[in-house]
Amino acid sequence: MAFTNSNQCNTQKQTLGTSAYAALGTAAECSEVILVSTDLFYVKSSADSGTPVEMLVPANTYFTVRGITNTTDVTVKGNSTSVLYARAQFYTSMTPIAS
């Protein structure tokens, strides 16, 4: 059985807007993204249409989104003009690939 562990990470710093959701700064392939900000912020899927299902993340709280394929799958909006830090990476374990 073959295994994949691309062991690639991408760290981003982004100033949050308050009026509309925005995709994370740079598109990066990943299976999870870890988000944190010094102020509260909102997270939702970029695939949401109509009434968004958003999650409120308190200040200084790490929030991990798993099961994605790219950072563009996640959008964020701030409560104020604050800075968001994001780390895009693949799962920390080895993933088997059917062969």
Phi and psi in degrees as a GROMACS rama.xvg file:
@    title "Ramachandran Plot"
@    xaxis  label "Phi"
@    yaxis  label "Psi"
@TYPE xy
-84.8449  149.442  ALA-2
-125.042  149.895  PHE-3
-122.616  129.832  THR-4
-145.136  89.4025  ASN-5
-69.9632  -19.6822  SER-6
48.7905  39.481  ASN-7
-112.23  137.323  GLN-8
-127.022  154.092  CYS-9
-138.941  120.375  ASN-10
-106.699  135.495  THR-11
-131.415  150.67  GLN-12
-127.509  128.085  LYS-13
-141.088  135.335  GLN-14
-81.1905  127.352  THR-15
-83.9002  139.989  LEU-16
-92.0696  164.387  GLY-17
-110.331  -12.1095  THR-18
-95.7138  -32.7949  SER-19
-142.269  155.427  ALA-20
-71.0254  144.329  TYR-21
-134.295  146.215  ALA-22
-68.5837  157.997  ALA-23
-61.8949  146.48  LEU-24
-39.539  -62.259  GLY-25
-116.428  131.141  THR-26
-66.2385  131.679  ALA-27
-146.504  131.623  ALA-28
-65.4181  138.021  GLU-29
-168.532  170.616  CYS-30
-114.467  -9.76413  SER-31
-154.596  155.227  GLU-32
-136.491  134.4  VAL-33
-105.424  127.589  ILE-34
-118.941  144.856  LEU-35
-156.306  145.796  VAL-36
-146.273  157.081  SER-37
-79.6667  -6.77206  THR-38
-128.973  159.307  ASP-39
-63.6824  152.747  LEU-40
-149.452  166.685  PHE-41
-113.793  145.116  TYR-42
-128.65  140.557  VAL-43
-152.261  165.169  LYS-44
-73.8424  142.931  SER-45
-71.1209  -13.2686  SER-46
-86.1665  -8.84105  ALA-47
-63.6862  134.706  ASP-48
-130.322  160.517  SER-49
72.3888  -134.218  GLY-50
-75.0601  117.472  THR-51
-71.8291  144.008  PRO-52
-99.4144  102.012  VAL-53
-111.779  156.943  GLU-54
-119.115  135.993  MET-55
-91.5542  126.434  LEU-56
-111.807  119.045  VAL-57
-63.8541  160.398  PRO-58
-58.1881  145.211  ALA-59
57.1514  31.0479  ASN-60
-116.91  128.142  THR-61
-76.8666  134.354  TYR-62
-129.8  123.192  PHE-63
-110.497  128.811  THR-64
-106.662  122.406  VAL-65
-116.876  162.012  ARG-66
82.4089  26.6534  GLY-67
-109.299  170.624  ILE-68
-117.014  -12.7614  THR-69
-158.984  152.057  ASN-70
-62.7877  -20.968  THR-71
-70.8577  -8.02306  THR-72
-74.6168  -11.426  ASP-73
-119.739  136.032  VAL-74
-122.692  152.445  THR-75
-135.22  155.237  VAL-76
-145.485  140.185  LYS-77
-94.9577  168.312  GLY-78
-92.3954  -23.7736  ASN-79
-148.723  176.523  SER-80
-78.2382  87.1386  THR-81
-121.112  176.21  SER-82
-103.825  134.493  VAL-83
-109.909  137.381  LEU-84
-111.414  134.266  TYR-85
-131.927  139.533  ALA-86
-124.915  112.55  ARG-87
-94.909  131.84  ALA-88
-155.592  169.905  GLN-89
-91.1217  158.12  PHE-90
-47.3313  149.625  TYR-91
-74.0435  -8.38924  THR-92
-108.032  165.323  SER-93
-75.8278  137.388  MET-94
-108.096  121.914  THR-95
-73.9993  144.077  PRO-96
-114.652  127.706  ILE-97
-65.587  136.102  ALA-98
